[in-house]
Amino acid sequence: MTTILPEQIVQLSDNLSQQLISVARRWSPLEELQDTAIAEVQLVRADAPTSFHCAVYEPCLCFVIQGSKTVLLGDKEIVYTGPSYMGSAVYLPVVGRIDHATPEKPYLAVKVSVDPQEVAGLILELGDTAPPAGNDTICSETDCGLKSAPMDARMQGALYRLLSLLDSPEDIKVLSPLARRELIYRALMGAMGPHMRRFAASDSQANRIARVIYALKERYTQPLKIRELAATANMSESTLYHSFRQVTRMSPLQYQKKLRLHEARRLMLAEGLEAATASYRVGYESPSHFSREYSRMFGAPPRADVIQLRAAGTAPQTA
């Protein structure tokens, strides 16, 4: 039997880190969020630190290969430095800032979209072999809708195999689903596993809140009705409010407002809508009220913000 010494494990991890940096840098020539030939995979590169930017995380795994980033979820701050990764269990409005990046050592990150049903199916297949979900505490000091964890050599290897498919596009259709499945498996079997299992378990408090978040996302333009949301989760209104705040670090009303403003911003950028039209489209009745809340969130009135974004030529980043 061959024994792998600790120093050999460190060497293996260092080699994998360099390989990941090489392939990620090769396929992210621009300083922005970039699509790839693998539909569920996007790359981010930045050659300098950034100011805080608003974004909405979808269910995903975000891998920081090089550099570091600070993410604010309500009153919670998460700093993750490469090589590490973060899991978003639900749709979450966040504020993020790239902290360390230079042209010589750019910030490099990979976002892999994850279908919660895919996670639930894999957990079912694993049965008792996966780490237990632990207690039903939804969001402790270190665990809520977002969780970070270091990348070990196995996770780095799985990520490298996925990104390497970009160099052989003829293999992507067949092999990318397998490579993504391995990434999810590694997350489930590691430090991220209990967190993912809590949100996937149909009888858990976390899963009930995930259903509420999905309902809010689907009906964000409609007036907020806490009673209906509580019925969706089979909770009392007070329990819903408390549990929702644990997962998202904000109230349901704050969450809905952020979704509305993000979508209005997208409509103005992508479809060229005027601010008043966009405000009505996302559920605001008063354009002036919309403009005040938009300015408070994005730091500038709608028209000025959109002009600035278009001049910069970059889209809001998420990874």
Buried (B, 14 or more C-beta within 10 A) or exposed (E): EEEEEEEEEEEBBEEBBEBBBBBBBEBBEEBBBBEBEBEBBBBBBBBEBBEEBBBBBBBBBBBBBBBBBBBBBBEBEBEBBBBBBBBBBBBBBBBBBBBBBEEEBBBBBBBBBBEBEBBBBBBEEBEEEBBEBEEEEBBEEEBBBBBBBBBBBBBBBBBBBBBBBBEEEEEBEEBBEEBBBBBBBBBBBBBBBBBBBBBBBEEBBBBBBBBBBBBBBEBBBEEBEBEEBBEBBEBEEEBBBEBBBBBBBBBBEBBBBBBBBBBBBBBBBEEEBEBBBBBBBBBBEEBEEBBEBBBEBBBBBBEEBBEEBEEEEBBBBBB
